[in-house]
Amino acid sequence: MLYKITKRITIVAAIFAIIISLLLIINFIQTKSIDPLNSRAISLLMQKLQESPGDTALKEEIRALDLLARKAYFTYQWQVRTGSILLFVFVLVFLSGLKYMSSLKSRLPDLSDAPAADETWENKLLSRRYIIFCGLGLFVLAFVLGILSESEMKNFGLEKTKTVTAGDFPTIEKIRENWPAFRGPEGNGISYHTGVPTEWDGKSGKNIAWKIPNPLPGFNSPILWADRLFLSGADKKTQVVYCFDAASGQALWQTALNDVPGTPAKKPKTSDDTGYAAPTMTTDGKRVFAIFATGDIACLDFAGKRVWAKNLGLPKNHYGHSSSLLLYRDVLLVQFDHSRGGRLIGLQANTGVQLYDTPRDVELSWASPIVVNSGSRAEVILTSNPFVMSYDPRTGKELWQVECMFGEVAPSPAYAGGMVYAVNENAILAAIKLGDKAALAWEYDDDLSEVASPVATEEFVIMASSYGSVTCLRGKSGEKYWVHEFDHGFYSSPILVGDNVYLMDMNGVMFIFKAAKEFEMVGKNELGEKAVTIPAFSNGRIYIRAEKHLFCIGSERGE
């Protein structure tokens, strides 16, 4: 009687253990392939809200769906945790039952004899230990995957985020009042602050408002919003975001980002002229966003507190990841091109929720995106080998592509007057006319840029090479206006400030010349140390991250 009761309990425990094991394995596969918080419905509503940012009813609908998604997220976590515990209990009951059934038999059957016709299944099972070991292997695998499922969900880095605040983004006018990204507003190399200095000297201190030592290494450029200046730095041991008072240079806070969920245990190899903190940060005036060569991406508030953080995967890049971040409204844009193929990733800025992850049939690229308004629509433009490509920044949908690039693409594109300009050394400078179907308007193949990005107006397009030549062409036709040879090459990109172009060579010498049909020098100013980053322009001042110091150029109080 006791044997039969034990037998039935053991059978039930085995059945439930197998069912739970299969469910945990299926859950793990789903967790690896699907972001449980990446609601397609919320993504679609967010896209609608970007078109109608004042729609209060739509905002409330998004908040309600977001709350449901988060409740489902925590319910899912509870199910995985409970399933793992139940699996452990049922396996323990199953093994205890087998052990007890075995003890009720005086001896195990002789394996050399053929089993009798009336031999019970449990005797057969007990005599074939490999069956037990295979079953135990399945249970152990399921239990481990159950634990990993919960860890994988935590890797989304979203458990402590606040409910989505939809439509939370600055106007284009406010963006242009600041310097929120690589190459300024919209990433296009245009400064809307025109009252900036044309004379200074770093060695003597002439017109230098302040100078402070650089923090951790980094080739990213400073970004500014109102009175805050932000930089990132990293080495093999740590990665940090810094905030300074723009008026005085005083350090306000620093936040280390060394415990991002999913970050690789071993840092990738990078070249000396790229390092671990090459991408420039971006900001929306309330939060700042940083990405590192590890693939770690994070959002901090203006007090330095982490809002969210996650890992996008380790970039396979022999120099190191350097594509800078950019915002379109409340979508954080990430150009993530590496040796395993390209991706354009759109993240919800205030939560990190992935809105889309668009695969790109391109090779490795170090360029950064720009956002343009072509008249009928907003477009995010990316350059790579072999395509210049356009996407809808709200959905990640490809709008057009033009095959015109070659080699290791580092310069970012420029835009003006309905034309996109993309360049790379050993390829061409390509002028692409936008429309329903973008097309190559003209090309130029001499004195091409290797690293520095071009800058353009409706009349001119200007590019600088790493060996010292600067070329000015007519934007509409590609007609060459002039080429000027400088003593040293350029990694920093030209920035248009009014009708002046500011361009800094690798020795930290800033040349100022006119955007005109003939070359006209306005000024030449020495920083006193090497520099390769992009200067930032804000409130009558220029901010430069040089090799050893961070400089603020301008009057002591600014304008």
C-alpha positions in Angstrom: 0.0 0.0 0.0 2.7 2.4 1.0 4.6 1.6 -2.2 1.6 2.4 -4.4 1.0 5.8 -2.7 4.7 6.7 -3.1 4.6 5.6 -6.7 1.6 7.9 -7.5 3.2 10.9 -5.8 6.4 10.3 -7.7 4.5 10.1 -11.0 2.6 13.4 -10.3 5.8 15.1 -9.3 7.6 14.0 -12.4 4.8 15.2 -14.7 4.6 18.6 -13.1 8.4 18.9 -13.1 8.5 18.2 -16.8 5.7 20.7 -17.6 7.4 23.4 -15.6 10.8 22.7 -17.1 9.4 23.1 -20.6 7.6 26.3 -19.7 10.8 27.8 -18.2 12.8 26.8 -21.3 10.2 28.4 -23.5 10.1 31.5 -21.3 13.9 31.9 -21.6 13.7 31.7 -25.4 11.0 34.4 -25.4 13.0 36.6 -23.0 16.0 36.4 -25.3 14.0 37.3 -28.4 11.4 39.8 -27.1 11.7 42.8 -24.9 8.7 42.3 -22.5 8.4 46.1 -22.0 8.7 47.0 -25.7 5.0 47.3 -26.4 4.1 47.7 -30.0 0.9 49.5 -29.1 2.8 52.0 -27.0 5.3 52.5 -29.8 2.5 53.3 -32.3 0.8 55.7 -30.0 4.1 57.5 -29.3 4.6 57.9 -33.0 1.1 59.5 -33.2 1.9 61.7 -30.3 5.0 63.1 -32.0 2.7 64.3 -34.7 0.2 65.8 -32.2 2.2 66.6 -29.1 -0.6 68.5 -27.5 -3.1 65.6 -27.5 -3.9 65.2 -23.8 -6.2 62.2 -24.3 -3.5 60.4 -26.3 -1.0 61.0 -23.5 -3.4 59.5 -20.9 -3.9 56.4 -23.1 -0.1 56.0 -23.4 0.2 56.3 -19.6 -2.5 53.7 -19.1 -0.9 51.2 -21.5 2.5 51.8 -20.0 1.1 51.0 -16.5 -0.4 47.8 -17.9 2.9 46.8 -19.5 4.7 47.3 -16.3 2.2 45.3 -14.3 2.5 42.5 -16.8 6.3 42.8 -16.5 6.3 42.3 -12.8 3.7 39.5 -13.1 6.0 37.8 -15.5 8.9 38.2 -13.1 6.8 36.6 -10.3 5.8 33.7 -12.6 9.4 32.9 -13.5 10.5 33.1 -9.9 7.6 31.0 -8.7 8.1 28.5 -11.5 11.7 28.0 -10.5 10.8 27.4 -6.9 8.0 24.9 -7.8 10.4 23.1 -10.2 12.9 22.7 -7.3 10.1 21.3 -5.0 8.7 18.8 -7.6 12.2 17.5 -8.5 13.0 17.1 -4.8 9.7 15.1 -4.3 10.4 13.1 -7.4 13.9 12.1 -6.3 12.8 11.4 -2.7 10.0 9.2 -4.1 12.4 7.2 -6.3 14.8 6.8 -3.3 12.0 5.6 -1.1 10.6 3.2 -3.7 14.1 1.8 -4.1 14.5 1.3 -0.4 11.3 -0.7 -0.3 12.8 -3.3 -2.7 15.2 -5.8 -1.2 17.4 -5.5 -4.2 17.5 -4.2 -7.7 16.8 -6.6 -10.6 19.7 -8.5 -12.1 20.6 -6.5 -15.3 22.0 -9.6 -17.0 18.5 -11.2 -17.0 15.8 -10.3 -19.3 12.9 -8.5 -17.5 10.0 -10.6 -16.6 6.7 -9.9 -18.3 5.2 -8.5 -15.1 8.2 -6.4 -14.2 6.9 -2.9 -13.2 7.9 0.4 -14.9 9.5 1.7 -11.8 11.9 -1.2 -11.6 12.8 -0.6 -15.3 13.3 3.1 -14.5 15.4 2.4 -11.5 17.6 0.0 -13.5 18.3 2.6 -16.2 20.2 5.3 -14.5 20.9 7.2 -17.7 17.2 7.9 -17.9 17.2 9.5 -14.5 20.4 11.4 -15.3 18.8 12.8 -18.5 15.7 13.8 -16.6 17.8 15.5 -14.0 19.8 17.3 -16.7 16.5 18.7 -18.1 15.4 19.8 -14.7 18.7 21.5 -13.9 18.7 23.2 -17.3 15.2 24.5 -16.8 16.0 25.7 -13.3 19.2 27.6 -14.5 17.3 29.1 -17.4 14.6 30.3 -15.0 17.1 32.2 -13.0 18.7 33.6 -16.2 15.3 34.7 -17.5 14.8 36.9 -14.5 18.4 38.2 -14.9 17.8 38.8 -18.6 14.7 40.9 -17.8 16.7 43.0 -15.3 19.2 43.6 -18.1 16.6 45.8 -19.8 17.5 48.2 -17.0 13.9 49.5 -16.7 12.6 48.2 -13.4 13.0 51.5 -11.5 12.0 53.9 -14.3 9.1 56.2 -14.0 5.9 56.0 -15.9 6.3 57.3 -19.5 5.8 61.1 -19.7 4.8 61.4 -23.3 5.6 64.3 -25.6 8.4 65.5 -23.2 10.8 67.1 -25.5 12.1 70.7 -26.2 11.1 72.8 -29.2 13.4 73.3 -32.1 13.8 76.9 -31.0 15.0 75.8 -27.6 17.4 73.3 -29.1 18.9 76.0 -31.2 19.4 78.2 -28.2 21.8 75.5 -26.8 24.5 73.1 -28.0 23.0 69.7 -27.2 24.9 67.3 -29.4 27.9 66.5 -31.6 28.3 69.4 -34.1 25.5 71.3 -32.4 21.8 71.4 -32.9 20.5 68.6 -35.2 24.2 67.5 -35.5 24.6 69.7 -38.6 27.6 71.9 -37.8 25.6 75.1 -37.5 25.9 77.5 -34.5 22.9 79.8 -33.9 25.1 81.7 -31.4 26.9 84.3 -33.5 28.4 86.7 -31.0 31.5 84.6 -30.2 35.1 85.7 -29.9 37.4 85.8 -32.9 40.6 86.4 -30.9 42.3 84.5 -28.0 45.6 83.0 -27.0 45.8 79.9 -24.7 49.4 80.4 -23.6 49.0 84.0 -22.4 45.5 83.6 -21.2 44.1 86.3 -23.5 40.3 86.0 -23.7 40.4 82.7 -21.8 37.5 82.8 -19.2 38.7 79.6 -17.5 40.8 76.5 -18.1 40.6 73.2 -16.0 42.4 69.9 -16.3 40.5 67.2 -18.3 39.0 64.4 -16.3 39.2 60.8 -17.6 40.4 60.4 -21.2 37.8 60.9 -23.9 37.6 62.2 -27.5 33.9 63.3 -27.1 33.1 67.0 -27.5 31.4 69.1 -24.8 27.7 69.7 -25.0 25.8 72.5 -23.2 22.3 73.3 -22.0 21.8 76.6 -20.3 24.5 76.8 -17.6 25.5 73.1 -17.7 28.3 71.6 -19.6 28.6 67.8 -20.0 31.5 65.4 -20.9 32.1 61.7 -20.6 35.4 59.9 -19.9 36.5 56.3 -19.7 39.5 54.0 -19.5 39.8 50.2 -19.0 38.6 50.5 -15.4 35.8 52.9 -15.3 33.4 55.1 -17.3 32.1 58.4 -16.0 29.8 61.3 -16.9 30.8 64.7 -15.8 28.8 67.9 -15.3 30.4 71.4 -15.0 29.1 74.9 -14.4 29.6 76.5 -17.8 30.2 80.0 -16.4 33.0 79.1 -14.0 34.2 75.6 -14.9 33.4 74.3 -11.4 32.7 70.6 -11.2 29.1 70.1 -10.2 28.9 66.2 -10.1 30.3 63.1 -11.7 28.5 59.7 -12.0 30.2 56.4 -12.6 28.5 53.9 -14.9 30.4 50.7 -14.1 27.4 48.4 -13.2 25.2 48.7 -16.3 23.2 45.5 -16.7 24.7 43.3 -19.4 28.0 45.2 -19.6 30.9 42.9 -20.9 33.2 41.5 -18.3 36.2 42.3 -20.4 36.6 45.7 -22.1 37.0 45.7 -25.9 40.3 46.7 -27.5 40.4 50.2 -28.9 42.9 52.3 -30.7 44.7 55.2 -28.9 43.0 57.8 -31.0 39.5 56.5 -30.3 39.5 55.1 -26.7 36.5 54.1 -24.6 34.6 57.5 -24.6 34.7 58.8 -28.2 31.0 59.3 -28.8 29.7 62.7 -27.9 26.7 62.9 -25.5 23.4 64.5 -26.1 20.7 66.2 -24.0 17.1 67.3 -24.1 17.5 69.9 -21.4 16.3 67.6 -18.6 18.3 64.5 -19.1 21.7 63.6 -20.6 22.6 60.5 -22.5 26.0 58.8 -22.9 27.3 55.7 -24.8 30.7 54.0 -24.4 32.8 51.6 -26.4 31.5 48.8 -24.3 28.0 49.2 -25.8 26.7 50.6 -22.4 24.2 53.4 -22.9 22.7 55.4 -20.0 20.4 58.3 -19.2 21.0 60.6 -16.2 19.0 63.5 -14.9 20.6 67.0 -14.4 21.4 66.1 -10.8 23.5 63.2 -12.0 21.1 60.5 -10.9 20.7 57.5 -13.1 17.3 57.3 -14.9 18.0 54.1 -16.9 20.9 52.2 -18.3 21.3 49.1 -20.5 23.8 47.4 -22.8 23.2 47.3 -26.5 25.7 44.5 -27.1 29.5 44.7 -27.5 30.4 46.6 -30.7 32.8 44.7 -32.9 35.0 47.6 -34.0 38.7 47.5 -34.5 39.2 51.2 -33.6 36.4 51.5 -31.0 32.8 52.7 -31.2 32.6 56.4 -31.9 29.2 57.3 -33.4 27.6 60.0 -31.3 24.1 60.1 -29.9 21.3 62.3 -31.2 17.7 63.1 -30.2 14.7 63.6 -32.4 12.0 64.9 -30.1 11.8 62.2 -27.5 13.5 59.4 -29.5 17.1 58.7 -28.8 18.9 57.7 -32.0 21.8 55.3 -31.9 23.9 54.5 -35.1 25.3 51.1 -34.1 27.3 50.0 -37.2 30.0 47.4 -36.6 31.5 44.4 -38.3 28.5 42.2 -37.7 26.2 44.6 -39.6 24.6 47.9 -39.0 21.6 48.9 -36.9 19.7 52.1 -36.3 18.2 51.9 -32.8 15.5 54.2 -31.5 14.9 54.3 -27.7 12.3 56.1 -25.7 14.4 58.9 -24.2 12.9 58.9 -20.7 12.6 55.2 -20.2 15.0 53.5 -22.5 12.2 51.4 -24.0 13.3 50.2 -27.4 11.0 51.7 -30.1 12.7 50.0 -33.0 15.9 48.3 -34.0 16.3 48.5 -37.8 19.0 46.3 -39.4 21.2 48.0 -42.0 23.0 46.2 -44.8 26.2 48.2 -44.4 29.8 47.8 -43.1 31.5 49.3 -40.2 31.1 53.1 -39.7 32.3 55.7 -37.3 30.0 58.5 -38.6 27.2 60.0 -36.6 23.6 60.7 -37.6 22.0 64.1 -38.4 18.3 65.0 -38.4 16.9 67.2 -41.2 13.6 68.6 -42.1 13.4 68.2 -45.8 10.2 70.3 -46.1 7.7 67.4 -46.2 9.1 65.2 -43.4 11.8 64.7 -40.8 14.6 62.4 -41.8 17.6 60.9 -40.0 20.6 60.6 -42.3 23.3 58.1 -41.8 26.5 57.4 -43.9 28.4 54.2 -44.1 30.0 51.9 -46.7 28.4 51.7 -49.3 25.2 53.7 -48.6 24.0 57.0 -47.6 20.6 56.2 -46.1 17.6 58.0 -44.7 15.1 56.8 -42.1 11.9 58.0 -40.5 13.2 58.9 -37.0 9.9 58.0 -35.4 9.6 54.5 -36.7 13.1 53.5 -38.1 11.6 52.8 -41.5 14.0 53.2 -44.4 13.0 56.1 -46.7 15.8 55.9 -49.3 19.4 54.9 -50.0 22.0 56.0 -52.4 25.1 53.8 -53.0 28.1 56.2 -53.2 30.5 55.6 -50.3 33.5 53.4 -50.0 36.1 52.4 -47.3 36.1 53.1 -43.6 33.5 55.9 -43.3 34.2 58.4 -40.4 32.8 61.8 -41.6 29.2 62.6 -40.8 26.9 64.1 -43.4 25.8 67.7 -43.8 22.6 69.2 -45.0 21.4 72.5 -46.5 18.9 73.7 -49.1 17.4 70.3 -49.8 20.8 68.6 -50.4 22.7 66.1 -48.3 26.5 66.1 -48.6 28.4 62.9 -47.6 32.2 62.4 -48.0 34.9 59.9 -47.4 38.6 59.7 -48.3 39.2 57.4 -51.3 35.6 57.7 -52.3 33.8 60.9 -53.3 32.0 63.9 -51.9 28.4 63.1 -52.9 25.7 65.7 -53.2 22.3 64.0 -52.9 19.2 65.9 -53.8 16.2 65.0 -51.6 12.7 64.3 -52.7 10.3 61.4 -53.0 13.2 59.5 -54.4 16.6 60.9 -53.5 19.3 60.9 -56.2 22.9 61.8 -56.7 23.1 65.3 -58.0 26.9 65.6 -58.4 30.1 64.3 -57.1 33.6 65.6 -56.4 36.7 63.4 -55.9 39.7 65.6 -54.9 41.1 66.7 -51.5 38.5 64.5 -49.6 37.9 64.4 -45.9 39.1 61.4 -43.9 37.6 62.3 -40.4 36.3 65.9 -40.4 32.7 66.3 -41.4 31.6 68.9 -44.0 29.5 71.9 -43.3 27.0 73.4 -45.8 24.8 76.4 -46.6 22.5 76.8 -49.5 25.4 78.4 -51.4 28.5 76.6 -50.1 29.8 73.2 -49.0 33.1 73.2 -47.1 35.3 70.2 -46.2 38.7 69.8 -44.5 41.2 67.0 -45.0 43.5 65.2 -42.5 46.6 66.5 -44.5 45.7 70.2 -44.4 43.6 71.2 -47.4 40.3 73.0 -47.1 37.9 73.0 -50.1 34.9 75.2 -50.8 32.4 74.2 -53.5 29.2 75.5 -54.9 26.4 73.6 -53.2 24.1 73.3 -56.1 26.6 72.2 -58.8 29.9 71.1 -57.2 31.8 73.9 -58.9 35.1 74.5 -57.1 35.4 78.0 -55.6 38.7 77.6 -53.8 41.2 75.2 -52.1 43.5 76.5 -49.3 46.4 74.6 -48.0 47.2 74.8 -44.2 50.3 73.6 -42.5 48.6 70.9 -40.4 45.7 68.5 -40.9 42.2 68.5 -39.4 40.2 65.9 -37.4 37.9 68.5 -35.9 35.0 69.6 -38.2 34.3 73.1 -39.5 31.5 74.9 -37.7 29.5 77.7 -39.4 28.9 80.7 -37.1 27.1 83.4 -39.0 29.1 83.9 -42.2 32.3 82.7 -40.5 33.7 79.2 -40.5 35.6 78.1 -37.3 38.0 75.2 -38.0 40.6 73.9 -35.6 43.7 71.9 -36.7 45.3 69.0 -34.8 47.7 71.3 -33.0 44.9 73.3 -31.5 45.1 76.3 -33.8 41.7 77.7 -34.7 41.4 79.3 -38.1 38.4 81.6 -38.8 37.6 82.4 -42.4 34.7 83.5 -44.5 32.1 81.2 -46.1 32.5 83.0 -49.4 33.5 82.5 -53.1 37.1 83.5 -52.3 39.2 82.5 -49.3 39.4 85.3 -46.7 41.1 84.7 -43.4 39.4 86.4 -40.4 41.6 85.2 -37.6 44.1 82.6 -36.3 44.2 81.7 -32.6 46.5 79.2 -30.8 45.2 77.1 -27.9 48.7 76.0 -26.8 48.0 72.3 -26.9 46.8 69.7 -29.3 43.0 69.2 -29.9 40.9 67.1 -32.2 37.4 67.5 -30.8 34.5 69.7 -32.0 34.2 73.2 -30.3 30.9 74.1 -28.7 29.4 77.5 -29.0 27.0 79.0 -26.4 26.1 82.4 -25.0 29.1 84.3 -26.5 31.6 81.6 -25.5 33.5 78.8 -27.2 34.2 75.5 -25.2 37.0 73.2 -26.4 38.2 69.9 -25.0 41.9 69.8 -25.8 44.5 67.1 -25.1 45.1 68.2 -21.5 42.6 70.9 -20.6 39.0 71.9 -21.0 38.9 75.6 -22.2 36.3 78.3 -22.0 37.0 81.1 -24.5 35.3 84.4 -24.1 34.6 87.2 -21.6 34.5 86.2 -17.9 30.7 86.7 -17.8 29.8 85.7 -21.3 26.9 87.4 -23.1 
